[in-house]
Amino acid sequence: MITLKNRIERIEKEEIIKSLEDCKYVMAHAARRLGITERMIGYKVKKYNIVIKKGEH
């Protein structure tokens, strides 16, 4: 069963990945685009196990 929390987390992860891709994996730029701090995007990247491509940041 998919809970509301799971859906929200999936959407959040997808938006973070999209923003990182659009900002060429520069976390500071992606964070500003999302309206969150650099610290918060770092936390969420770890939380969702998002892989930052080498040579892309």
Helices and strands as residue ranges (DSSP letters): H 4-22, H 27-34, H 38-47
